[in-house]
Amino acid sequence: MENDLTFVAPEGVYSVTEEHKPATLNIHIVNATPAIYPTRLSKVIIRFPPPKPGTSPGLSHLLGGNLVGNKESKVKEKEKDLLKEKEKEDGKSLSSSDVADDEDNSSPDLINSPPQSASPPPLPQFEPPTLFSPPTTAISGKKKSISRPKHNIRTTSSTFVTRLQSAEGYPKNLQTRQGDVTFLFYNTAKSFLWTEAGSQAKEPLARITFSAYPTCHDVNGSTASHEKLDVVIGFSTGDLIWFDPMSSRYVRLNKQGCITNSPCTAVRWVPSSPTLFLVSHADGTIIVYDKEREDGAFTAQDPGLSNTTSHSNTEANGIVPPSPNATRQASWDPLDSMFVTMPRWHPVTAHAGNIAGGKVEKEKTTKNPVSHWRVSRRSVVDFSFSPDVKYVAAISEDGCLRVIDALAEQLVDCYASYFGSLTCVAWSPDGRLILTGGQDDLLTIFSPWEQRVVARCQGHSSFVSAVAFDDLRCDGRTYRFGSVGEDNKLILWDFSSGALHRPKLQASHHQRMSMMSSTLSLALRRRGETIDGSSLNLPPAGIDGSLSRYHPAPSRNEVAVVQPVLIKHIDGEMLTAVAFIPSALLTVTKLGHVKLWVRPLTVRSLRSLRSSHTPLDPQSLL
């Protein structure tokens, strides 16, 4: 039954029902260049509302049935004009935006209402700001309107955008959509494409060609709607584009590499944040950006320099001088810590300065970057957020998986690969497991809460290109995930910790000490407690050297092995990405050939059952 367009998994038959393969632009045929940056895939599901009843022009509309609505709008305009005149008589100037956005004056009826003799509201509890804390509101108390990109990509004169192609009449076609619609975004060569899964359209909705290579991209799921999409694109020049395909508007960040000119390797929106996103670079850094901020004058500190940098120079470059408790720069060990450069507008340092100076810093002074992390001396390849958005799992070419406390901006643990560099990473939907692929042809399953390698997956015969969990088939006991590699194999795996055997060898004393140190650091951070050696009766650190966050790779006979559920060899170009959506499995090749493998009916029916599933809290496992 199997052929090039189908394969049989334990749950049923997967078959290709749709393919997207971008056509070569004529302008690039003469100067064609090889695809040095592989195709990456981003996806988002948008729910389009049903059409409102009465929106189409019917008989009542033609007979003047909308006169009532017109009268109501005129009355509201008169009330607004009277409100403006009254404010002018009182010697105040009130703009139209103030009328709409002011929380205290949102309703004209509240202005003439008598004062209430109610007790003052209780003061909010103070919470120290963190990296992902929402921005403070202005003194005037105005609501912050939803921001949109400024520049029209269709009429731009920027040389960074060289060409735009779009499907004929696609804005009107989108207005006719109803229900859940899956949009796909992917890059190939110097182009970035937007298409709709399941539409059977031959051409993408839009194709944008740039002067630089798009290398990575992501869609903000927390702000996605049928009216607005926030897409961020990273480039080989370090530039970033915040793009809304619905309105065809964009903003360019890190313009011409003013913050860093190192190529972008991965980009992720901070889950549940409407403005913040993280970008990893080939120079071993991860930088935090805010889409609504402009680029600031910033120079990252070099870990190789001494701590004698003058206060005036650091302030001029937008850097907070190092504190006495800062990491020692000259002896920085990337396996044991990460080096953070905080700009003066960083949420934590800005708040401390406000308290010391007794002033509230204006929002106009906040710039990008929000923060700068130097994670490794080698390129950071990819990273993934934990489901609770507190931790980041980052991999780099030095062969290490790093678990970072994103809120505290500290390295928690560092795990070594079995061999070579790590190439891809994913966090399980319940936060219990981290999955990596690497140049050792293995998939490795880590348990960050137990601080150990749980299992290795053997099945690929070349470098692993991408890994992804299948949310529909992960229930907290059994985990389904897929992988693709340079051997052109698509492999499906089922993992259950109950089916694994215990490691044959026991960990050494040094490994146990290192694991205990990291376990305490991660577990107690999860519970919100502090690490106190006396209260926890920890052994002195000097007995067996200082406790390290670094964990060497265990040998083969210490770790259980997981065998594949299915191996499907796909002929053609090298596979670079794999993803799961409720209706299908997606594979992508290096040159941008996307295949949609529709799921069996039995699996698609699980979507309704999973919609009410609550993810398991990792804290309950401790």
KOLTOR-430061 format. One line per field, with one value per residue (C-alpha): residue number from 1; x, y, z. Coordinates in steps of 0.05 Angstrom, whole numbers, plus 32768, in hexadecimal, padded with zeros to 4 digits. Example, Ala and Ser with C-alpha at 12.3 -4.5 7.8 and 13.67 -1.06 7.14 Angstrom:
% residues 2
num = 1 / 2
x = 80F6 / 8111
y = 7FA6 / 7FEB
z = 809C / 808F
//
This chain:
% residues 622
num = 1 / 2 / 3 / 4 / 5 / 6 / 7 / 8 / 9 / 10 / 11 / 12 / 13 / 14 / 15 / 16 / 17 / 18 / 19 / 20 / 21 / 22 / 23 / 24 / 25 / 26 / 27 / 28 / 29 / 30 / 31 / 32 / 33 / 34 / 35 / 36 / 37 / 38 / 39 / 40 / 41 / 42 / 43 / 44 / 45 / 46 / 47 / 48 / 49 / 50 / 51 / 52 / 53 / 54 / 55 / 56 / 57 / 58 / 59 / 60 / 61 / 62 / 63 / 64 / 65 / 66 / 67 / 68 / 69 / 70 / 71 / 72 / 73 / 74 / 75 / 76 / 77 / 78 / 79 / 80 / 81 / 82 / 83 / 84 / 85 / 86 / 87 / 88 / 89 / 90 / 91 / 92 / 93 / 94 / 95 / 96 / 97 / 98 / 99 / 100 / 101 / 102 / 103 / 104 / 105 / 106 / 107 / 108 / 109 / 110 / 111 / 112 / 113 / 114 / 115 / 116 / 117 / 118 / 119 / 120 / 121 / 122 / 123 / 124 / 125 / 126 / 127 / 128 / 129 / 130 / 131 / 132 / 133 / 134 / 135 / 136 / 137 / 138 / 139 / 140 / 141 / 142 / 143 / 144 / 145 / 146 / 147 / 148 / 149 / 150 / 151 / 152 / 153 / 154 / 155 / 156 / 157 / 158 / 159 / 160 / 161 / 162 / 163 / 164 / 165 / 166 / 167 / 168 / 169 / 170 / 171 / 172 / 173 / 174 / 175 / 176 / 177 / 178 / 179 / 180 / 181 / 182 / 183 / 184 / 185 / 186 / 187 / 188 / 189 / 190 / 191 / 192 / 193 / 194 / 195 / 196 / 197 / 198 / 199 / 200 / 201 / 202 / 203 / 204 / 205 / 206 / 207 / 208 / 209 / 210 / 211 / 212 / 213 / 214 / 215 / 216 / 217 / 218 / 219 / 220 / 221 / 222 / 223 / 224 / 225 / 226 / 227 / 228 / 229 / 230 / 231 / 232 / 233 / 234 / 235 / 236 / 237 / 238 / 239 / 240 / 241 / 242 / 243 / 244 / 245 / 246 / 247 / 248 / 249 / 250 / 251 / 252 / 253 / 254 / 255 / 256 / 257 / 258 / 259 / 260 / 261 / 262 / 263 / 264 / 265 / 266 / 267 / 268 / 269 / 270 / 271 / 272 / 273 / 274 / 275 / 276 / 277 / 278 / 279 / 280 / 281 / 282 / 283 / 284 / 285 / 286 / 287 / 288 / 289 / 290 / 291 / 292 / 293 / 294 / 295 / 296 / 297 / 298 / 299 / 300 / 301 / 302 / 303 / 304 / 305 / 306 / 307 / 308 / 309 / 310 / 311 / 312 / 313 / 314 / 315 / 316 / 317 / 318 / 319 / 320 / 321 / 322 / 323 / 324 / 325 / 326 / 327 / 328 / 329 / 330 / 331 / 332 / 333 / 334 / 335 / 336 / 337 / 338 / 339 / 340 / 341 / 342 / 343 / 344 / 345 / 346 / 347 / 348 / 349 / 350 / 351 / 352 / 353 / 354 / 355 / 356 / 357 / 358 / 359 / 360 / 361 / 362 / 363 / 364 / 365 / 366 / 367 / 368 / 369 / 370 / 371 / 372 / 373 / 374 / 375 / 376 / 377 / 378 / 379 / 380 / 381 / 382 / 383 / 384 / 385 / 386 / 387 / 388 / 389 / 390 / 391 / 392 / 393 / 394 / 395 / 396 / 397 / 398 / 399 / 400 / 401 / 402 / 403 / 404 / 405 / 406 / 407 / 408 / 409 / 410 / 411 / 412 / 413 / 414 / 415 / 416 / 417 / 418 / 419 / 420 / 421 / 422 / 423 / 424 / 425 / 426 / 427 / 428 / 429 / 430 / 431 / 432 / 433 / 434 / 435 / 436 / 437 / 438 / 439 / 440 / 441 / 442 / 443 / 444 / 445 / 446 / 447 / 448 / 449 / 450 / 451 / 452 / 453 / 454 / 455 / 456 / 457 / 458 / 459 / 460 / 461 / 462 / 463 / 464 / 465 / 466 / 467 / 468 / 469 / 470 / 471 / 472 / 473 / 474 / 475 / 476 / 477 / 478 / 479 / 480 / 481 / 482 / 483 / 484 / 485 / 486 / 487 / 488 / 489 / 490 / 491 / 492 / 493 / 494 / 495 / 496 / 497 / 498 / 499 / 500 / 501 / 502 / 503 / 504 / 505 / 506 / 507 / 508 / 509 / 510 / 511 / 512 / 513 / 514 / 515 / 516 / 517 / 518 / 519 / 520 / 521 / 522 / 523 / 524 / 525 / 526 / 527 / 528 / 529 / 530 / 531 / 532 / 533 / 534 / 535 / 536 / 537 / 538 / 539 / 540 / 541 / 542 / 543 / 544 / 545 / 546 / 547 / 548 / 549 / 550 / 551 / 552 / 553 / 554 / 555 / 556 / 557 / 558 / 559 / 560 / 561 / 562 / 563 / 564 / 565 / 566 / 567 / 568 / 569 / 570 / 571 / 572 / 573 / 574 / 575 / 576 / 577 / 578 / 579 / 580 / 581 / 582 / 583 / 584 / 585 / 586 / 587 / 588 / 589 / 590 / 591 / 592 / 593 / 594 / 595 / 596 / 597 / 598 / 599 / 600 / 601 / 602 / 603 / 604 / 605 / 606 / 607 / 608 / 609 / 610 / 611 / 612 / 613 / 614 / 615 / 616 / 617 / 618 / 619 / 620 / 621 / 622
x = 8000 / 803B / 8056 / 8079 / 803B / 8024 / 803E / 801D / 8026 / 8008 / 7FCD / 7FBE / 7FD2 / 7FF1 / 7FEC / 8003 / 7FC8 / 7FEB / 802F / 804D / 808A / 809E / 80AC / 80F0 / 80EE / 8106 / 8130 / 815B / 8166 / 81A5 / 81C5 / 81AA / 81CD / 81CA / 819C / 81CF / 8197 / 8166 / 811B / 80F8 / 80AD / 807F / 8035 / 7FF9 / 7FAF / 7F7E / 7F34 / 7F0C / 7EC8 / 7E88 / 7E6B / 7E3F / 7DF5 / 7DDD / 7E21 / 7E0D / 7DE3 / 7D9B / 7D57 / 7D55 / 7D99 / 7D80 / 7D41 / 7D6A / 7D6C / 7DB0 / 7D97 / 7D93 / 7DDC / 7DEE / 7DC6 / 7DE9 / 7E2D / 7E1B / 7E04 / 7E46 / 7E6D / 7E45 / 7E53 / 7E9D / 7E9C / 7E78 / 7EAB / 7EE4 / 7EC5 / 7EBA / 7F03 / 7F1A / 7EF0 / 7F13 / 7F56 / 7F68 / 7F7A / 7F5F / 7F6F / 7F42 / 7F71 / 7F6C / 7F20 / 7F24 / 7F5E / 7F58 / 7F41 / 7F21 / 7EFB / 7EE7 / 7E9D / 7E7D / 7E4B / 7E82 / 7E97 / 7E55 / 7E4A / 7E4E / 7E8D / 7E86 / 7E9A / 7EBB / 7EFA / 7F3A / 7F4D / 7F82 / 7FC8 / 7FE2 / 8016 / 805C / 807D / 80C5 / 80C9 / 80E6 / 80FE / 80B9 / 8092 / 8060 / 8074 / 805E / 8024 / 802F / 8020 / 7FE2 / 7FC3 / 7FB3 / 7FA6 / 7FDB / 7FBD / 7FCD / 800B / 8013 / 804F / 805A / 8073 / 804C / 8074 / 8050 / 8065 / 80A7 / 80E5 / 8114 / 8149 / 8143 / 8101 / 810D / 80CB / 8084 / 8056 / 8010 / 7FD5 / 7FA0 / 7F67 / 7F81 / 7F68 / 7F21 / 7F2A / 7F40 / 7F01 / 7ED8 / 7EFD / 7ED8 / 7EEF / 7F37 / 7F69 / 7FB2 / 7FE6 / 802C / 806A / 80AC / 80EC / 8113 / 8151 / 8143 / 80F7 / 80C4 / 8081 / 803C / 800A / 7FCB / 7FC9 / 7F90 / 7F7F / 7F9B / 7FB4 / 7FEC / 800B / 8019 / 7FF1 / 802F / 8079 / 80AB / 80F2 / 8128 / 816F / 8187 / 8178 / 813F / 8159 / 8122 / 80DD / 80A3 / 805A / 803E / 8006 / 7FEE / 7FDD / 7FC8 / 7F82 / 7F5B / 7F6D / 7FB6 / 7FF3 / 8036 / 806F / 80B9 / 80EE / 8139 / 816D / 81B4 / 81C9 / 81AD / 8173 / 812D / 80E9 / 80A8 / 8074 / 8028 / 8012 / 7FC9 / 7FD8 / 8019 / 803D / 8081 / 80B7 / 8101 / 8129 / 8174 / 8179 / 81BB / 81D3 / 81D6 / 81CF / 81F0 / 8203 / 8207 / 81D7 / 8196 / 8190 / 814C / 8115 / 80DB / 80A4 / 809F / 805F / 8025 / 804C / 8031 / 8072 / 80B0 / 80D9 / 811D / 8150 / 818D / 81CB / 8207 / 8236 / 821A / 81E9 / 819E / 8180 / 813C / 8116 / 80D5 / 80B1 / 8098 / 80DB / 810E / 8156 / 8181 / 81CB / 81E6 / 8228 / 822A / 825F / 8296 / 82A1 / 82EB / 82F4 / 8302 / 82D0 / 82F5 / 82C8 / 82B9 / 8274 / 826E / 827E / 824C / 8215 / 8225 / 821E / 81DC / 81FA / 81F0 / 8234 / 8243 / 822E / 825D / 8236 / 823C / 825C / 82A7 / 82B4 / 82FC / 82EC / 82A8 / 8299 / 8260 / 8254 / 8245 / 8223 / 820C / 8221 / 81E9 / 81F0 / 81B7 / 81A8 / 8196 / 814D / 814B / 810B / 8132 / 8168 / 8137 / 810A / 8145 / 815A / 8114 / 8112 / 8157 / 814A / 8101 / 80EC / 80C2 / 80E7 / 80C0 / 80AE / 80CF / 8113 / 810A / 812F / 8146 / 8164 / 813E / 8176 / 81B4 / 81CB / 820E / 8200 / 8239 / 827A / 825D / 821D / 81DA / 81B5 / 816E / 8146 / 8101 / 80D6 / 80BA / 806D / 806D / 809A / 80CB / 8104 / 8127 / 8149 / 8182 / 81B1 / 81F3 / 822A / 8256 / 8229 / 8205 / 81BC / 81B3 / 8177 / 8170 / 8144 / 8129 / 810A / 8149 / 8176 / 81A2 / 81BD / 819E / 81BD / 81EA / 81E9 / 821D / 8209 / 8221 / 8249 / 824D / 821F / 81D5 / 81A9 / 8161 / 8139 / 80F1 / 80CE / 8096 / 804F / 804C / 8092 / 80AE / 80DE / 810F / 811E / 815D / 817A / 81C3 / 81FE / 8204 / 81C7 / 81A2 / 8165 / 8170 / 8139 / 814A / 8122 / 8133 / 8110 / 8137 / 8176 / 8188 / 8186 / 8148 / 8153 / 8173 / 814F / 8175 / 815B / 817C / 81BB / 81CF / 81C8 / 8183 / 8165 / 8125 / 80FA / 80B3 / 8080 / 803B / 800D / 7FD1 / 7FF7 / 8019 / 7FF0 / 8024 / 8032 / 8042 / 8063 / 8061 / 8096 / 80B2 / 80F6 / 8116 / 815F / 8191 / 8187 / 8142 / 811F / 80DF / 80DC / 80A3 / 80B2 / 8087 / 80A7 / 808D / 80B8 / 8096 / 80AF / 80F9 / 812B / 8157 / 819E / 81CF / 8205 / 81FE / 8215 / 8257 / 825C / 826E / 8233 / 8203 / 821D / 8216 / 81D0 / 81BB / 81D4 / 81AE / 8170 / 816C / 8177 / 813F / 810E / 8111 / 810C / 80CC / 80B0 / 80C6 / 80F5 / 813C / 8179 / 8196 / 81CC / 81C1 / 8175 / 817B / 81B7 / 81E1 / 8227 / 825E / 8272 / 82BC / 82B8 / 82B9 / 82C6 / 8293 / 824F / 8248 / 820D / 8230 / 821A / 8246 / 8224 / 8217 / 8232 / 8208 / 81FD / 81E2 / 81A8 / 816B / 8160 / 811E / 8110 / 80E7 / 809E / 80A3 / 80DA / 80C5 / 80FA / 80E4 / 8107 / 811D / 813F / 815B / 8128 / 8131 / 80F0 / 80B5 / 8077 / 8033 / 7FF0 / 7FAC / 7F9C / 7FDF / 802A / 8057 / 809C / 80C8 / 8106 / 8142 / 8129 / 80E3 / 80BA / 8082 / 8059 / 8019 / 800D / 7FC5 / 7FB9 / 7F8E / 7F46 / 7F50 / 7F87 / 7F61 / 7F28 / 7F57 / 7F58 / 7F15 / 7F2C / 7F6E / 7F4C / 7F37 / 7F79 / 7F9F / 7FEB / 800C / 8032 / 807A / 807A / 804D / 8084 / 80B6
y = 8000 / 802F / 8059 / 809C / 80C2 / 8095 / 8070 / 8043 / 8054 / 802C / 805C / 8059 / 8073 / 80B7 / 80D0 / 810F / 8139 / 817B / 8194 / 81DA / 81E5 / 822D / 823E / 825C / 82A7 / 82BB / 82F3 / 82C1 / 828F / 82B1 / 82BE / 8280 / 8270 / 8230 / 822E / 8236 / 823F / 8206 / 820F / 8219 / 8214 / 823C / 822D / 824D / 823C / 8275 / 8271 / 829C / 82B1 / 82A2 / 82DC / 8308 / 8305 / 8340 / 8355 / 8349 / 8380 / 8366 / 8384 / 83A8 / 83C7 / 83E0 / 83FD / 8425 / 83F2 / 840C / 8452 / 8440 / 842E / 846F / 8497 / 8475 / 8483 / 84CD / 84D1 / 84B4 / 84E6 / 8520 / 8507 / 8503 / 854B / 8564 / 8541 / 8563 / 85A8 / 859D / 858A / 85C8 / 85F4 / 85D6 / 85E8 / 85A2 / 8587 / 8542 / 851C / 84EA / 84B2 / 84C8 / 84C2 / 847C / 8463 / 8485 / 8452 / 8487 / 84AA / 846E / 847D / 84C3 / 84AE / 84A5 / 84EE / 850A / 84D3 / 84EA / 84D7 / 8497 / 8493 / 8450 / 843A / 8440 / 8400 / 83D4 / 83DF / 83A8 / 837A / 838A / 8356 / 835F / 8368 / 8330 / 832C / 8319 / 834A / 8374 / 83BD / 83EE / 841C / 8465 / 8496 / 84AF / 846A / 8465 / 8422 / 840D / 8402 / 83C5 / 83D5 / 83C2 / 83C6 / 840A / 8400 / 83E5 / 83AD / 83B7 / 83FF / 83FF / 841E / 83F4 / 83CD / 8396 / 8381 / 8372 / 8354 / 8342 / 8312 / 8302 / 82D7 / 82FC / 8313 / 82F0 / 8326 / 831B / 82D0 / 82D2 / 82F6 / 82BB / 8289 / 8269 / 823C / 8226 / 8237 / 8222 / 8252 / 823B / 8267 / 824F / 826A / 8254 / 8277 / 82C2 / 82BB / 82B6 / 8295 / 8295 / 825F / 823E / 81F4 / 81CE / 8204 / 81DC / 821E / 821A / 825C / 8276 / 82AF / 82DA / 82D5 / 8309 / 830C / 832E / 8344 / 8317 / 82CE / 82C0 / 828C / 8283 / 829C / 8293 / 82A7 / 82C3 / 8294 / 82C0 / 82FB / 82D5 / 82E5 / 82E9 / 8334 / 8334 / 8307 / 8316 / 82F4 / 8300 / 82ED / 82E7 / 82F1 / 82DD / 8326 / 8327 / 8353 / 8345 / 8353 / 8359 / 834B / 8348 / 8323 / 8337 / 8381 / 8379 / 83A6 / 839D / 83BA / 83AC / 83A0 / 839A / 83C1 / 83B4 / 838D / 83CA / 839C / 835E / 834B / 8301 / 82D5 / 82C2 / 8278 / 8273 / 82A1 / 8294 / 82C0 / 82BD / 8295 / 82BF / 82FF / 832E / 8353 / 832C / 82FA / 82D9 / 82D2 / 82A5 / 82B6 / 8293 / 82B7 / 8290 / 82C4 / 82C7 / 830D / 8323 / 8355 / 837B / 8385 / 83CA / 83E7 / 8409 / 83F5 / 8415 / 8425 / 83E4 / 83C0 / 837C / 8370 / 833F / 8307 / 830A / 8351 / 8364 / 8384 / 83C6 / 83E4 / 842C / 8440 / 8477 / 844B / 8416 / 844A / 8469 / 8425 / 8416 / 83E3 / 83DE / 83DB / 8395 / 838B / 836E / 832C / 8328 / 82ED / 82F3 / 8304 / 82EE / 82A7 / 829F / 8255 / 824B / 8205 / 8220 / 8263 / 8295 / 82DD / 8310 / 8358 / 8383 / 83C5 / 83FF / 83F7 / 83AE / 83A2 / 838F / 83C5 / 83FB / 83EB / 83ED / 8431 / 844C / 8439 / 8457 / 8497 / 849F / 84A8 / 847F / 8473 / 8486 / 8450 / 8479 / 8468 / 841D / 8400 / 83BE / 8390 / 8380 / 8352 / 8330 / 82EA / 82CD / 8282 / 8260 / 826E / 8248 / 8253 / 824A / 821C / 821D / 8225 / 8215 / 8230 / 8204 / 8203 / 822E / 8262 / 8262 / 823C / 8239 / 81FC / 8213 / 81E9 / 81FF / 81E6 / 81D6 / 8199 / 81B1 / 81B7 / 81F1 / 81FA / 8244 / 8265 / 829C / 82C6 / 82C6 / 82C7 / 8290 / 824E / 8214 / 81D6 / 81C4 / 817F / 8164 / 813E / 80F8 / 810F / 814E / 8189 / 818B / 81A0 / 81A5 / 81A8 / 81A3 / 81A6 / 8174 / 8192 / 8182 / 819D / 815B / 814A / 816D / 814C / 815A / 8142 / 8146 / 8134 / 80F2 / 80D9 / 80D3 / 80F0 / 80FB / 8101 / 812A / 8131 / 8177 / 816A / 812A / 8147 / 810B / 80ED / 80C0 / 809D / 80A1 / 8093 / 806D / 806B / 80A2 / 8094 / 80DD / 8120 / 812E / 816D / 817A / 815C / 816B / 8151 / 813C / 815E / 8132 / 80F3 / 810B / 80FC / 8100 / 80B6 / 80A9 / 80DB / 80DB / 8104 / 8106 / 8115 / 811F / 811C / 8125 / 80DB / 80F0 / 80C6 / 80DA / 80B3 / 80AE / 809B / 8087 / 8090 / 8078 / 807B / 803E / 8013 / 8024 / 7FFC / 8019 / 802D / 7FF5 / 8020 / 804F / 8097 / 80A9 / 80D3 / 8112 / 8108 / 80FE / 813E / 8165 / 8149 / 815B / 81A2 / 81AD / 8189 / 81B6 / 81F4 / 81E2 / 81C1 / 81F9 / 822F / 820C / 820E / 8256 / 8243 / 8258 / 822C / 8228 / 81F6 / 81F2 / 81E8 / 81B3 / 8191 / 8194 / 8179 / 81AD / 81BF / 81B6 / 816B / 815A / 819D / 81D2 / 81BA / 81C4 / 81CE / 81A6 / 815E / 8132 / 8102 / 80BD / 8080 / 8054 / 801E / 8050 / 8067 / 8042 / 8040 / 804F / 802E / 8050 / 8043 / 8053 / 8065 / 8086 / 8095 / 80D2 / 80D9 / 811D / 8158 / 8155 / 815B / 8197 / 819F / 8177 / 8190 / 8178 / 819A / 817E / 8164 / 814F / 8145 / 8175 / 8168 / 819C / 8196 / 81C3 / 81E7 / 81F3 / 81B7 / 81B0 / 816F / 8169 / 8121 / 811D / 80F6 / 80B7 / 80C5 / 80A4 / 80D6 / 8113 / 8100 / 8108 / 8153 / 815E / 8133 / 8159 / 819D / 8196 / 8175 / 819C / 8195 / 8172 / 81A1 / 818A / 81A0 / 8166 / 8137 / 8151
z = 8000 / 800C / 7FD4 / 7FCB / 7FE3 / 801C / 8058 / 808D / 80D6 / 8110 / 8114 / 80C9 / 8084 / 8078 / 8031 / 800C / 7FF9 / 7FEB / 7FD5 / 7FD2 / 7FA8 / 7F99 / 7F51 / 7F40 / 7F34 / 7EEF / 7F0B / 7F31 / 7EFA / 7EDF / 7F22 / 7F44 / 7F86 / 7FAE / 7FEA / 8022 / 8055 / 805A / 8058 / 809B / 80A7 / 80D4 / 80DD / 80FE / 8102 / 80FC / 810C / 80DC / 80F7 / 80D1 / 80A9 / 80D3 / 80C1 / 809B / 8081 / 8039 / 801A / 801D / 8013 / 8056 / 8047 / 8003 / 8024 / 8057 / 808F / 80A5 / 80B5 / 80FE / 8100 / 80DC / 810F / 8149 / 812C / 8123 / 816B / 8183 / 8159 / 8177 / 81BE / 81AE / 8193 / 81D1 / 81FD / 81D8 / 81DF / 8229 / 8233 / 820D / 823A / 8276 / 8257 / 8243 / 81FF / 81F0 / 81B1 / 8190 / 81A3 / 81EC / 81E9 / 81CF / 81F9 / 823C / 826F / 829C / 8264 / 823A / 8243 / 8242 / 8277 / 82AA / 82A5 / 82BF / 82F2 / 833B / 8362 / 8389 / 83D2 / 83C9 / 83ED / 83C4 / 839E / 83BE / 83A6 / 8377 / 8393 / 837C / 834F / 8339 / 82EE / 82C3 / 827C / 8262 / 828E / 8267 / 825D / 8291 / 827E / 8276 / 82AE / 828A / 828E / 8244 / 8225 / 81F4 / 81AF / 8186 / 815E / 8115 / 80E7 / 80C8 / 8081 / 8046 / 8026 / 7FE4 / 7FDC / 8001 / 7FE2 / 800C / 7FE6 / 801B / 7FFC / 7FB3 / 7F9B / 7FB2 / 7F90 / 7FAA / 7F94 / 7F6D / 7F9A / 7FD8 / 8009 / 7FF2 / 7FF2 / 803B / 804E / 8036 / 8063 / 809D / 80D5 / 80E1 / 80AB / 80AE / 8092 / 8081 / 807B / 805F / 8041 / 8004 / 7FE8 / 7FF0 / 7FF1 / 8028 / 8017 / 8037 / 8023 / 803C / 804D / 802D / 7FFA / 7FBF / 7FA2 / 7F70 / 7F85 / 7FCC / 7FE9 / 7FE9 / 7FD8 / 7FEF / 7FD5 / 7FFD / 7FEF / 8029 / 8039 / 8069 / 809A / 80CE / 80E0 / 8111 / 8119 / 8159 / 816D / 81A6 / 8179 / 813B / 8122 / 80E1 / 80DE / 80F3 / 80F3 / 8113 / 80EE / 80FD / 80C9 / 80D6 / 80A0 / 8090 / 809C / 80E2 / 80CC / 80E5 / 80C6 / 80ED / 80B8 / 80B7 / 8078 / 8083 / 807A / 8051 / 8082 / 80A3 / 80D0 / 80CB / 810B / 8116 / 80D6 / 80B1 / 80EE / 811C / 8159 / 813C / 80F5 / 8105 / 80DD / 80FE / 810C / 812E / 8146 / 8176 / 8191 / 81DC / 81E6 / 8202 / 81F5 / 81BF / 81B4 / 81CB / 81A3 / 81A8 / 8170 / 8171 / 8148 / 812A / 815A / 8196 / 81AF / 81BC / 81BA / 81D5 / 81AA / 81B0 / 816E / 8183 / 8195 / 8169 / 8164 / 819A / 819F / 81BD / 81C2 / 81E4 / 8218 / 8206 / 8238 / 8228 / 8242 / 828A / 82B9 / 82B7 / 8281 / 8294 / 82AC / 8279 / 823D / 8251 / 825A / 8217 / 81F5 / 8217 / 8247 / 8291 / 82B5 / 82D1 / 8318 / 834D / 8348 / 82FD / 82DB / 82D7 / 828F / 8289 / 82A1 / 8280 / 8276 / 8243 / 825F / 82A4 / 8298 / 8264 / 825E / 8260 / 8249 / 8263 / 823F / 826B / 8255 / 826A / 8294 / 82D3 / 82D0 / 82BA / 82F5 / 8325 / 8308 / 8310 / 8359 / 8367 / 8340 / 8354 / 830C / 82DC / 829C / 825E / 822C / 81F5 / 8210 / 8209 / 81CD / 81B1 / 81C6 / 8206 / 821C / 81FF / 8212 / 81FE / 8204 / 81E0 / 81BB / 8180 / 8158 / 817A / 814A / 8166 / 81A5 / 81C1 / 81F9 / 8231 / 8233 / 8272 / 824E / 8288 / 8267 / 8224 / 8208 / 81DA / 81B0 / 8191 / 8165 / 81A1 / 81AB / 81E9 / 81FD / 822E / 825A / 8269 / 829D / 8270 / 82A8 / 82D2 / 8294 / 82B0 / 8298 / 82BE / 829D / 8263 / 8243 / 8212 / 81D3 / 81C7 / 818A / 8160 / 815C / 816D / 8133 / 814C / 818D / 81A5 / 81E8 / 81F6 / 81FD / 8248 / 8256 / 8271 / 8238 / 8209 / 81C7 / 819E / 815C / 8149 / 811D / 8143 / 811B / 815D / 817D / 81C8 / 81FB / 8239 / 8279 / 8293 / 82D5 / 82E2 / 82C4 / 829A / 8255 / 8253 / 8210 / 81CC / 818B / 8154 / 810D / 80E4 / 80BB / 80B4 / 80D7 / 80F5 / 80D6 / 80FF / 8136 / 814C / 817E / 8167 / 8199 / 8187 / 819A / 81DA / 8219 / 8251 / 824F / 8206 / 81D8 / 818C / 8168 / 8122 / 8104 / 80C0 / 80AD / 8076 / 8066 / 804B / 807F / 80A1 / 80E2 / 8114 / 815D / 8199 / 81DD / 8220 / 825E / 827B / 8242 / 824E / 8275 / 82AB / 8297 / 82A2 / 82C2 / 82FD / 82F9 / 8318 / 8358 / 8330 / 8301 / 833C / 835D / 831C / 8310 / 8357 / 8351 / 8310 / 8328 / 8364 / 833A / 8309 / 8338 / 836C / 8337 / 8322 / 8368 / 8374 / 83AD / 83BA / 83BB / 8402 / 840E / 8459 / 8456 / 841F / 8441 / 8402 / 8407 / 8404 / 83BD / 83CC / 83D7 / 838E / 836F / 8360 / 834A / 82FF / 82D2 / 829B / 828F / 8263 / 8233 / 8251 / 822D / 8200 / 8234 / 8267 / 823C / 8221 / 81D6 / 81B2 / 816F / 8138 / 812D / 80E3 / 80B2 / 8070 / 803C / 8013 / 7FD0 / 7FB8 / 7FD9 / 8020 / 8057 / 8086 / 80AE / 80CA / 80ED / 8105 / 80FD / 8113 / 80CE / 80B2 / 80B7 / 8091 / 8072 / 8051 / 8026 / 8023 / 7FE4 / 7FFE / 7FE7 / 801A / 801F / 8048 / 805F / 8076 / 80B6 / 80BC / 80D0 / 8114 / 8126 / 810D / 813B / 8176 / 816B / 818E / 81C9 / 81D0 / 81CF / 8218 / 822E / 8263 / 825F / 829A / 82C9 / 82CF / 8317 / 8328 / 8314 / 8346
//
